[in-house]
Amino acid sequence: MSLKSDCIIDATVKGNFSRFINHSCEPNAETQKWTVQGELRIGFFSKRSISAGEEITFDYQLQRYG
Ligand SMILES: C[S@@+](CC[C@H](N)C(=O)[O-])C[C@H]1O[C@@H](n2cnc3c(N)ncnc32)[C@H](O)[C@@H]1O
């Protein structure tokens, strides 16, 4: 996932829980770019209510920020 033109997020070796989120064309979550204390971040946010045990998904769509 591209964070900005010269920076990508690659969770091949290290990452948090979000590295396990699969793609869906009808996702229940989305990514948003936030600046937190001057640092660019990508967060995952639900698009609707997600039931306990339901898989969280988002549309990969090769998003590029920045
Ligand atoms: C960020 S990882 C997602 C977590 C991964 N499924 C795992 O078990 O570690 C992205 C990889 O998961 C697989 N993947 C993600 N969404 C998928 C989907 N809807 N159908 C099949 N494979 C998917 C692809 O191999 C993709 O390169």
PDB file of the backbone (N, CA, C, O) and the ligand in Angstrom, with CONECT records:
HET    LIG  A 101      27
ATOM      1  N   MET A   1       0.857  -1.184   0.000  1.00  0.00           N
ATOM      2  CA  MET A   1       0.000   0.000   0.000  1.00  0.00           C
ATOM      3  C   MET A   1       0.894   1.235   0.000  1.00  0.00           C
ATOM      4  O   MET A   1       1.848   1.318   0.774  1.00  0.00           O
ATOM      5  N   SER A   2       0.582   2.199  -0.874  1.00  0.00           N
ATOM      6  CA  SER A   2       1.375   3.428  -0.928  1.00  0.00           C
ATOM      7  C   SER A   2       0.873   4.425   0.097  1.00  0.00           C
ATOM      8  O   SER A   2      -0.325   4.685   0.202  1.00  0.00           O
ATOM      9  N   LEU A   3       1.806   4.977   0.847  1.00  0.00           N
ATOM     10  CA  LEU A   3       1.476   6.001   1.830  1.00  0.00           C
ATOM     11  C   LEU A   3       1.597   7.378   1.177  1.00  0.00           C
ATOM     12  O   LEU A   3       0.747   8.248   1.365  1.00  0.00           O
ATOM     13  N   LYS A   4       2.662   7.553   0.413  1.00  0.00           N
ATOM     14  CA  LYS A   4       2.875   8.748  -0.397  1.00  0.00           C
ATOM     15  C   LYS A   4       3.809   8.351  -1.532  1.00  0.00           C
ATOM     16  O   LYS A   4       4.211   7.191  -1.625  1.00  0.00           O
ATOM     17  N   SER A   5       4.154   9.289  -2.386  1.00  0.00           N
ATOM     18  CA  SER A   5       4.856   8.935  -3.617  1.00  0.00           C
ATOM     19  C   SER A   5       6.173   8.193  -3.371  1.00  0.00           C
ATOM     20  O   SER A   5       6.567   7.366  -4.192  1.00  0.00           O
ATOM     21  N   ASP A   6       6.852   8.469  -2.271  1.00  0.00           N
ATOM     22  CA  ASP A   6       8.146   7.839  -2.021  1.00  0.00           C
ATOM     23  C   ASP A   6       8.128   6.929  -0.786  1.00  0.00           C
ATOM     24  O   ASP A   6       9.170   6.669  -0.186  1.00  0.00           O
ATOM     25  N   CYS A   7       6.931   6.447  -0.412  1.00  0.00           N
ATOM     26  CA  CYS A   7       6.841   5.651   0.817  1.00  0.00           C
ATOM     27  C   CYS A   7       5.723   4.615   0.694  1.00  0.00           C
ATOM     28  O   CYS A   7       4.581   4.959   0.391  1.00  0.00           O
ATOM     29  N   ILE A   8       6.056   3.354   0.930  1.00  0.00           N
ATOM     30  CA  ILE A   8       5.044   2.302   0.900  1.00  0.00           C
ATOM     31  C   ILE A   8       4.992   1.576   2.245  1.00  0.00           C
ATOM     32  O   ILE A   8       5.942   1.610   3.027  1.00  0.00           O
ATOM     33  N   ILE A   9       3.843   0.912   2.494  1.00  0.00           N
ATOM     34  CA  ILE A   9       3.711   0.063   3.676  1.00  0.00           C
ATOM     35  C   ILE A   9       3.828  -1.375   3.200  1.00  0.00           C
ATOM     36  O   ILE A   9       3.036  -1.820   2.369  1.00  0.00           O
ATOM     37  N   ASP A  10       4.804  -2.104   3.716  1.00  0.00           N
ATOM     38  CA  ASP A  10       5.033  -3.497   3.336  1.00  0.00           C
ATOM     39  C   ASP A  10       5.093  -4.329   4.610  1.00  0.00           C
ATOM     40  O   ASP A  10       6.052  -4.232   5.376  1.00  0.00           O
ATOM     41  N   ALA A  11       4.055  -5.156   4.838  1.00  0.00           N
ATOM     42  CA  ALA A  11       3.966  -5.933   6.081  1.00  0.00           C
ATOM     43  C   ALA A  11       4.491  -7.350   5.894  1.00  0.00           C
ATOM     44  O   ALA A  11       4.087  -8.261   6.617  1.00  0.00           O
ATOM     45  N   THR A  12       5.386  -7.542   4.930  1.00  0.00           N
ATOM     46  CA  THR A  12       5.918  -8.886   4.672  1.00  0.00           C
ATOM     47  C   THR A  12       6.628  -9.446   5.907  1.00  0.00           C
ATOM     48  O   THR A  12       6.436 -10.609   6.264  1.00  0.00           O
ATOM     49  N   VAL A  13       7.431  -8.631   6.541  1.00  0.00           N
ATOM     50  CA  VAL A  13       8.254  -9.106   7.656  1.00  0.00           C
ATOM     51  C   VAL A  13       7.669  -8.710   9.006  1.00  0.00           C
ATOM     52  O   VAL A  13       7.734  -9.476   9.968  1.00  0.00           O
ATOM     53  N   LYS A  14       7.102  -7.520   9.073  1.00  0.00           N
ATOM     54  CA  LYS A  14       6.613  -6.998  10.360  1.00  0.00           C
ATOM     55  C   LYS A  14       5.342  -6.199  10.117  1.00  0.00           C
ATOM     56  O   LYS A  14       5.228  -5.499   9.111  1.00  0.00           O
ATOM     57  N   GLY A  15       4.394  -6.299  11.028  1.00  0.00           N
ATOM     58  CA  GLY A  15       3.167  -5.530  10.872  1.00  0.00           C
ATOM     59  C   GLY A  15       2.231  -5.773  12.035  1.00  0.00           C
ATOM     60  O   GLY A  15       2.495  -6.593  12.914  1.00  0.00           O
ATOM     61  N   ASN A  16       1.137  -5.045  12.017  1.00  0.00           N
ATOM     62  CA  ASN A  16       0.159  -5.247  13.086  1.00  0.00           C
ATOM     63  C   ASN A  16      -1.002  -6.099  12.563  1.00  0.00           C
ATOM     64  O   ASN A  16      -0.923  -6.661  11.471  1.00  0.00           O
ATOM     65  N   PHE A  17      -2.055  -6.187  13.331  1.00  0.00           N
ATOM     66  CA  PHE A  17      -3.223  -7.010  13.012  1.00  0.00           C
ATOM     67  C   PHE A  17      -3.767  -6.731  11.601  1.00  0.00           C
ATOM     68  O   PHE A  17      -4.289  -7.635  10.949  1.00  0.00           O
ATOM     69  N   SER A  18      -3.646  -5.500  11.139  1.00  0.00           N
ATOM     70  CA  SER A  18      -4.232  -5.124   9.846  1.00  0.00           C
ATOM     71  C   SER A  18      -3.582  -5.862   8.673  1.00  0.00           C
ATOM     72  O   SER A  18      -4.148  -5.882   7.580  1.00  0.00           O
ATOM     73  N   ARG A  19      -2.437  -6.454   8.869  1.00  0.00           N
ATOM     74  CA  ARG A  19      -1.774  -7.182   7.780  1.00  0.00           C
ATOM     75  C   ARG A  19      -2.579  -8.410   7.353  1.00  0.00           C
ATOM     76  O   ARG A  19      -2.338  -8.976   6.287  1.00  0.00           O
ATOM     77  N   PHE A  20      -3.540  -8.821   8.195  1.00  0.00           N
ATOM     78  CA  PHE A  20      -4.342 -10.012   7.887  1.00  0.00           C
ATOM     79  C   PHE A  20      -5.702  -9.680   7.270  1.00  0.00           C
ATOM     80  O   PHE A  20      -6.510 -10.580   7.043  1.00  0.00           O
ATOM     81  N   ILE A  21      -5.960  -8.406   7.000  1.00  0.00           N
ATOM     82  CA  ILE A  21      -7.262  -8.024   6.435  1.00  0.00           C
ATOM     83  C   ILE A  21      -7.271  -8.325   4.942  1.00  0.00           C
ATOM     84  O   ILE A  21      -6.422  -7.841   4.192  1.00  0.00           O
ATOM     85  N   ASN A  22      -8.243  -9.131   4.522  1.00  0.00           N
ATOM     86  CA  ASN A  22      -8.358  -9.523   3.123  1.00  0.00           C
ATOM     87  C   ASN A  22      -9.153  -8.513   2.312  1.00  0.00           C
ATOM     88  O   ASN A  22      -9.850  -7.653   2.850  1.00  0.00           O
ATOM     89  N   HIS A  23      -9.022  -8.649   0.995  1.00  0.00           N
ATOM     90  CA  HIS A  23      -9.737  -7.786   0.050  1.00  0.00           C
ATOM     91  C   HIS A  23     -11.176  -8.255  -0.148  1.00  0.00           C
ATOM     92  O   HIS A  23     -11.463  -9.451  -0.097  1.00  0.00           O
ATOM     93  N   SER A  24     -12.080  -7.294  -0.374  1.00  0.00           N
ATOM     94  CA  SER A  24     -13.432  -7.601  -0.829  1.00  0.00           C
ATOM     95  C   SER A  24     -13.898  -6.472  -1.741  1.00  0.00           C
ATOM     96  O   SER A  24     -13.558  -5.308  -1.531  1.00  0.00           O
ATOM     97  N   CYS A  25     -14.689  -6.834  -2.765  1.00  0.00           N
ATOM     98  CA  CYS A  25     -15.304  -5.820  -3.624  1.00  0.00           C
ATOM     99  C   CYS A  25     -16.516  -5.192  -2.933  1.00  0.00           C
ATOM    100  O   CYS A  25     -17.011  -4.147  -3.355  1.00  0.00           O
ATOM    101  N   GLU A  26     -16.987  -5.847  -1.862  1.00  0.00           N
ATOM    102  CA  GLU A  26     -18.075  -5.287  -1.053  1.00  0.00           C
ATOM    103  C   GLU A  26     -17.607  -5.261   0.399  1.00  0.00           C
ATOM    104  O   GLU A  26     -18.113  -6.008   1.237  1.00  0.00           O
ATOM    105  N   PRO A  27     -16.648  -4.405   0.687  1.00  0.00           N
ATOM    106  CA  PRO A  27     -15.994  -4.434   2.002  1.00  0.00           C
ATOM    107  C   PRO A  27     -16.846  -3.827   3.111  1.00  0.00           C
ATOM    108  O   PRO A  27     -17.752  -3.032   2.862  1.00  0.00           O
ATOM    109  N   ASN A  28     -16.528  -4.223   4.346  1.00  0.00           N
ATOM    110  CA  ASN A  28     -17.208  -3.625   5.492  1.00  0.00           C
ATOM    111  C   ASN A  28     -16.324  -2.594   6.197  1.00  0.00           C
ATOM    112  O   ASN A  28     -16.718  -2.017   7.211  1.00  0.00           O
ATOM    113  N   ALA A  29     -15.124  -2.368   5.649  1.00  0.00           N
ATOM    114  CA  ALA A  29     -14.213  -1.382   6.231  1.00  0.00           C
ATOM    115  C   ALA A  29     -13.497  -0.626   5.109  1.00  0.00           C
ATOM    116  O   ALA A  29     -13.512  -1.038   3.949  1.00  0.00           O
ATOM    117  N   GLU A  30     -12.880   0.476   5.485  1.00  0.00           N
ATOM    118  CA  GLU A  30     -12.149   1.286   4.505  1.00  0.00           C
ATOM    119  C   GLU A  30     -10.905   1.865   5.174  1.00  0.00           C
ATOM    120  O   GLU A  30     -10.793   1.882   6.399  1.00  0.00           O
ATOM    121  N   THR A  31      -9.977   2.337   4.347  1.00  0.00           N
ATOM    122  CA  THR A  31      -8.800   3.005   4.900  1.00  0.00           C
ATOM    123  C   THR A  31      -8.999   4.511   4.822  1.00  0.00           C
ATOM    124  O   THR A  31      -9.666   5.024   3.924  1.00  0.00           O
ATOM    125  N   GLN A  32      -8.408   5.199   5.776  1.00  0.00           N
ATOM    126  CA  GLN A  32      -8.395   6.663   5.762  1.00  0.00           C
ATOM    127  C   GLN A  32      -6.993   7.130   6.117  1.00  0.00           C
ATOM    128  O   GLN A  32      -6.314   6.553   6.967  1.00  0.00           O
ATOM    129  N   LYS A  33      -6.583   8.198   5.435  1.00  0.00           N
ATOM    130  CA  LYS A  33      -5.271   8.789   5.728  1.00  0.00           C
ATOM    131  C   LYS A  33      -5.454   9.881   6.788  1.00  0.00           C
ATOM    132  O   LYS A  33      -6.240  10.814   6.621  1.00  0.00           O
ATOM    133  N   TRP A  34      -4.717   9.735   7.858  1.00  0.00           N
ATOM    134  CA  TRP A  34      -4.758  10.727   8.934  1.00  0.00           C
ATOM    135  C   TRP A  34      -3.344  11.222   9.215  1.00  0.00           C
ATOM    136  O   TRP A  34      -2.372  10.486   9.046  1.00  0.00           O
ATOM    137  N   THR A  35      -3.242  12.459   9.640  1.00  0.00           N
ATOM    138  CA  THR A  35      -1.979  12.965  10.157  1.00  0.00           C
ATOM    139  C   THR A  35      -2.105  13.000  11.674  1.00  0.00           C
ATOM    140  O   THR A  35      -2.956  13.703  12.219  1.00  0.00           O
ATOM    141  N   VAL A  36      -1.250  12.236  12.354  1.00  0.00           N
ATOM    142  CA  VAL A  36      -1.293  12.135  13.808  1.00  0.00           C
ATOM    143  C   VAL A  36       0.012  12.677  14.366  1.00  0.00           C
ATOM    144  O   VAL A  36       1.083  12.129  14.108  1.00  0.00           O
ATOM    145  N   GLN A  37      -0.083  13.742  15.120  1.00  0.00           N
ATOM    146  CA  GLN A  37       1.102  14.401  15.691  1.00  0.00           C
ATOM    147  C   GLN A  37       2.164  14.618  14.613  1.00  0.00           C
ATOM    148  O   GLN A  37       3.346  14.350  14.824  1.00  0.00           O
ATOM    149  N   GLY A  38       1.717  15.112  13.454  1.00  0.00           N
ATOM    150  CA  GLY A  38       2.621  15.463  12.363  1.00  0.00           C
ATOM    151  C   GLY A  38       3.082  14.282  11.526  1.00  0.00           C
ATOM    152  O   GLY A  38       3.849  14.455  10.579  1.00  0.00           O
ATOM    153  N   GLU A  39       2.617  13.069  11.869  1.00  0.00           N
ATOM    154  CA  GLU A  39       3.064  11.875  11.153  1.00  0.00           C
ATOM    155  C   GLU A  39       1.903  11.289  10.349  1.00  0.00           C
ATOM    156  O   GLU A  39       0.788  11.153  10.854  1.00  0.00           O
ATOM    157  N   LEU A  40       2.186  10.942   9.070  1.00  0.00           N
ATOM    158  CA  LEU A  40       1.160  10.391   8.204  1.00  0.00           C
ATOM    159  C   LEU A  40       0.867   8.943   8.595  1.00  0.00           C
ATOM    160  O   LEU A  40       1.782   8.133   8.748  1.00  0.00           O
ATOM    161  N   ARG A  41      -0.407   8.630   8.752  1.00  0.00           N
ATOM    162  CA  ARG A  41      -0.826   7.278   9.153  1.00  0.00           C
ATOM    163  C   ARG A  41      -1.990   6.838   8.301  1.00  0.00           C
ATOM    164  O   ARG A  41      -2.724   7.670   7.767  1.00  0.00           O
ATOM    165  N   ILE A  42      -2.171   5.520   8.167  1.00  0.00           N
ATOM    166  CA  ILE A  42      -3.373   4.979   7.540  1.00  0.00           C
ATOM    167  C   ILE A  42      -4.108   4.172   8.592  1.00  0.00           C
ATOM    168  O   ILE A  42      -3.526   3.311   9.253  1.00  0.00           O
ATOM    169  N   GLY A  43      -5.401   4.461   8.742  1.00  0.00           N
ATOM    170  CA  GLY A  43      -6.224   3.739   9.709  1.00  0.00           C
ATOM    171  C   GLY A  43      -7.322   2.969   8.999  1.00  0.00           C
ATOM    172  O   GLY A  43      -7.721   3.314   7.886  1.00  0.00           O
ATOM    173  N   PHE A  44      -7.805   1.923   9.655  1.00  0.00           N
ATOM    174  CA  PHE A  44      -8.924   1.132   9.123  1.00  0.00           C
ATOM    175  C   PHE A  44     -10.171   1.499   9.912  1.00  0.00           C
ATOM    176  O   PHE A  44     -10.165   1.518  11.143  1.00  0.00           O
ATOM    177  N   PHE A  45     -11.246   1.790   9.175  1.00  0.00           N
ATOM    178  CA  PHE A  45     -12.499   2.221   9.794  1.00  0.00           C
ATOM    179  C   PHE A  45     -13.651   1.425   9.213  1.00  0.00           C
ATOM    180  O   PHE A  45     -13.684   1.143   8.015  1.00  0.00           O
ATOM    181  N   SER A  46     -14.594   1.065  10.069  1.00  0.00           N
ATOM    182  CA  SER A  46     -15.758   0.314   9.591  1.00  0.00           C
ATOM    183  C   SER A  46     -16.647   1.218   8.745  1.00  0.00           C
ATOM    184  O   SER A  46     -16.762   2.417   9.000  1.00  0.00           O
ATOM    185  N   LYS A  47     -17.278   0.615   7.725  1.00  0.00           N
ATOM    186  CA  LYS A  47     -18.223   1.346   6.870  1.00  0.00           C
ATOM    187  C   LYS A  47     -19.657   1.107   7.334  1.00  0.00           C
ATOM    188  O   LYS A  47     -20.581   1.825   6.951  1.00  0.00           O
ATOM    189  N   ARG A  48     -19.817   0.085   8.164  1.00  0.00           N
ATOM    190  CA  ARG A  48     -21.128  -0.291   8.685  1.00  0.00           C
ATOM    191  C   ARG A  48     -20.908  -1.137   9.934  1.00  0.00           C
ATOM    192  O   ARG A  48     -19.772  -1.420  10.314  1.00  0.00           O
ATOM    193  N   SER A  49     -21.998  -1.532  10.560  1.00  0.00           N
ATOM    194  CA  SER A  49     -21.895  -2.413  11.716  1.00  0.00           C
ATOM    195  C   SER A  49     -21.272  -3.742  11.313  1.00  0.00           C
ATOM    196  O   SER A  49     -21.654  -4.318  10.294  1.00  0.00           O
ATOM    197  N   ILE A  50     -20.326  -4.232  12.090  1.00  0.00           N
ATOM    198  CA  ILE A  50     -19.682  -5.513  11.806  1.00  0.00           C
ATOM    199  C   ILE A  50     -19.991  -6.452  12.970  1.00  0.00           C
ATOM    200  O   ILE A  50     -19.705  -6.146  14.127  1.00  0.00           O
ATOM    201  N   SER A  51     -20.582  -7.599  12.638  1.00  0.00           N
ATOM    202  CA  SER A  51     -20.972  -8.551  13.678  1.00  0.00           C
ATOM    203  C   SER A  51     -19.756  -9.251  14.272  1.00  0.00           C
ATOM    204  O   SER A  51     -18.722  -9.390  13.617  1.00  0.00           O
ATOM    205  N   ALA A  52     -19.891  -9.685  15.505  1.00  0.00           N
ATOM    206  CA  ALA A  52     -18.830 -10.475  16.139  1.00  0.00           C
ATOM    207  C   ALA A  52     -18.592 -11.719  15.294  1.00  0.00           C
ATOM    208  O   ALA A  52     -19.542 -12.409  14.925  1.00  0.00           O
ATOM    209  N   GLY A  53     -17.340 -12.008  14.990  1.00  0.00           N
ATOM    210  CA  GLY A  53     -16.993 -13.192  14.211  1.00  0.00           C
ATOM    211  C   GLY A  53     -17.002 -12.963  12.713  1.00  0.00           C
ATOM    212  O   GLY A  53     -16.542 -13.817  11.956  1.00  0.00           O
ATOM    213  N   GLU A  54     -17.523 -11.810  12.268  1.00  0.00           N
ATOM    214  CA  GLU A  54     -17.547 -11.502  10.839  1.00  0.00           C
ATOM    215  C   GLU A  54     -16.155 -11.038  10.393  1.00  0.00           C
ATOM    216  O   GLU A  54     -15.482 -10.292  11.103  1.00  0.00           O
ATOM    217  N   GLU A  55     -15.740 -11.488   9.216  1.00  0.00           N
ATOM    218  CA  GLU A  55     -14.432 -11.084   8.706  1.00  0.00           C
ATOM    219  C   GLU A  55     -14.429  -9.604   8.344  1.00  0.00           C
ATOM    220  O   GLU A  55     -15.376  -9.103   7.737  1.00  0.00           O
ATOM    221  N   ILE A  56     -13.359  -8.910   8.720  1.00  0.00           N
ATOM    222  CA  ILE A  56     -13.174  -7.514   8.316  1.00  0.00           C
ATOM    223  C   ILE A  56     -12.477  -7.522   6.956  1.00  0.00           C
ATOM    224  O   ILE A  56     -11.484  -8.223   6.761  1.00  0.00           O
ATOM    225  N   THR A  57     -13.011  -6.732   6.014  1.00  0.00           N
ATOM    226  CA  THR A  57     -12.420  -6.651   4.669  1.00  0.00           C
ATOM    227  C   THR A  57     -12.379  -5.195   4.218  1.00  0.00           C
ATOM    228  O   THR A  57     -13.122  -4.351   4.720  1.00  0.00           O
ATOM    229  N   PHE A  58     -11.505  -4.919   3.268  1.00  0.00           N
ATOM    230  CA  PHE A  58     -11.522  -3.616   2.600  1.00  0.00           C
ATOM    231  C   PHE A  58     -11.131  -3.825   1.142  1.00  0.00           C
ATOM    232  O   PHE A  58     -10.579  -4.859   0.764  1.00  0.00           O
ATOM    233  N   ASP A  59     -11.435  -2.812   0.338  1.00  0.00           N
ATOM    234  CA  ASP A  59     -11.146  -2.884  -1.098  1.00  0.00           C
ATOM    235  C   ASP A  59      -9.699  -2.442  -1.326  1.00  0.00           C
ATOM    236  O   ASP A  59      -9.373  -1.272  -1.128  1.00  0.00           O
ATOM    237  N   TYR A  60      -8.833  -3.363  -1.738  1.00  0.00           N
ATOM    238  CA  TYR A  60      -7.412  -3.028  -1.907  1.00  0.00           C
ATOM    239  C   TYR A  60      -7.230  -1.910  -2.941  1.00  0.00           C
ATOM    240  O   TYR A  60      -6.503  -0.948  -2.694  1.00  0.00           O
ATOM    241  N   GLN A  61      -7.878  -2.036  -4.076  1.00  0.00           N
ATOM    242  CA  GLN A  61      -7.865  -1.063  -5.176  1.00  0.00           C
ATOM    243  C   GLN A  61      -6.551  -0.295  -5.338  1.00  0.00           C
ATOM    244  O   GLN A  61      -6.545   0.807  -5.887  1.00  0.00           O
ATOM    245  N   LEU A  62      -5.471  -0.851  -4.878  1.00  0.00           N
ATOM    246  CA  LEU A  62      -4.145  -0.260  -5.045  1.00  0.00           C
ATOM    247  C   LEU A  62      -4.154   1.229  -4.750  1.00  0.00           C
ATOM    248  O   LEU A  62      -3.678   2.039  -5.546  1.00  0.00           O
ATOM    249  N   GLN A  63      -4.707   1.581  -3.582  1.00  0.00           N
ATOM    250  CA  GLN A  63      -4.822   2.991  -3.230  1.00  0.00           C
ATOM    251  C   GLN A  63      -3.460   3.634  -3.044  1.00  0.00           C
ATOM    252  O   GLN A  63      -2.521   3.033  -2.522  1.00  0.00           O
ATOM    253  N   ARG A  64      -3.393   4.864  -3.486  1.00  0.00           N
ATOM    254  CA  ARG A  64      -2.171   5.641  -3.309  1.00  0.00           C
ATOM    255  C   ARG A  64      -2.523   6.959  -2.646  1.00  0.00           C
ATOM    256  O   ARG A  64      -3.389   7.698  -3.114  1.00  0.00           O
ATOM    257  N   TYR A  65      -1.839   7.239  -1.552  1.00  0.00           N
ATOM    258  CA  TYR A  65      -2.068   8.495  -0.851  1.00  0.00           C
ATOM    259  C   TYR A  65      -0.882   9.417  -1.074  1.00  0.00           C
ATOM    260  O   TYR A  65       0.265   8.972  -1.109  1.00  0.00           O
ATOM    261  N   GLY A  66      -1.166  10.701  -1.223  1.00  0.00           N
ATOM    262  CA  GLY A  66      -0.093  11.697  -1.344  1.00  0.00           C
ATOM    263  C   GLY A  66       0.363  11.891  -2.754  1.00  0.00           C
ATOM    264  O   GLY A  66       1.259  12.697  -3.007  1.00  0.00           O
TER     265      GLY A  66
HETATM  266  C1  LIG A 101      -2.510  -8.390   3.376  1.00  0.00           C
HETATM  267  S1  LIG A 101      -2.563 -10.102   3.008  1.00  0.00           S1+
HETATM  268  C2  LIG A 101      -4.073 -10.599   3.739  1.00  0.00           C
HETATM  269  C3  LIG A 101      -3.901 -11.699   4.745  1.00  0.00           C
HETATM  270  C4  LIG A 101      -3.586 -13.053   4.131  1.00  0.00           C
HETATM  271  N1  LIG A 101      -4.786 -13.665   3.578  1.00  0.00           N
HETATM  272  C5  LIG A 101      -3.003 -13.969   5.181  1.00  0.00           C
HETATM  273  O1  LIG A 101      -3.583 -15.015   5.487  1.00  0.00           O
HETATM  274  O2  LIG A 101      -1.934 -13.634   5.735  1.00  0.00           O1-
HETATM  275  C6  LIG A 101      -2.888 -10.054   1.297  1.00  0.00           C
HETATM  276  C7  LIG A 101      -2.886 -11.385   0.616  1.00  0.00           C
HETATM  277  O3  LIG A 101      -4.018 -12.161   1.027  1.00  0.00           O
HETATM  278  C8  LIG A 101      -4.583 -12.817  -0.089  1.00  0.00           C
HETATM  279  N2  LIG A 101      -5.934 -12.296  -0.280  1.00  0.00           N
HETATM  280  C9  LIG A 101      -6.445 -11.135   0.181  1.00  0.00           C
HETATM  281  N3  LIG A 101      -7.727 -10.987  -0.142  1.00  0.00           N
HETATM  282  C10 LIG A 101      -8.068 -12.101  -0.831  1.00  0.00           C
HETATM  283  C11 LIG A 101      -9.275 -12.543  -1.440  1.00  0.00           C
HETATM  284  N4  LIG A 101     -10.391 -11.810  -1.421  1.00  0.00           N
HETATM  285  N5  LIG A 101      -9.261 -13.744  -2.065  1.00  0.00           N
HETATM  286  C12 LIG A 101      -8.143 -14.490  -2.089  1.00  0.00           C
HETATM  287  N6  LIG A 101      -6.959 -14.134  -1.537  1.00  0.00           N
HETATM  288  C13 LIG A 101      -6.932 -12.948  -0.913  1.00  0.00           C
HETATM  289  C14 LIG A 101      -3.685 -12.549  -1.280  1.00  0.00           C
HETATM  290  O4  LIG A 101      -2.731 -13.582  -1.354  1.00  0.00           O
HETATM  291  C15 LIG A 101      -3.019 -11.263  -0.890  1.00  0.00           C
HETATM  292  O5  LIG A 101      -1.758 -11.107  -1.488  1.00  0.00           O
CONECT  266  267
CONECT  267  266  268  275
CONECT  268  267  269
CONECT  269  268  270
CONECT  270  269  271  272
CONECT  271  270
CONECT  272  270  273  274
CONECT  273  272
CONECT  274  272
CONECT  275  267  276
CONECT  276  275  277  291
CONECT  277  276  278
CONECT  278  277  279  289
CONECT  279  278  280  288
CONECT  280  279  281
CONECT  281  280  282
CONECT  282  281  283  288
CONECT  283  282  284  285
CONECT  284  283
CONECT  285  283  286
CONECT  286  285  287
CONECT  287  286  288
CONECT  288  279  282  287
CONECT  289  278  290  291
CONECT  290  289
CONECT  291  276  289  292
CONECT  292  291
END
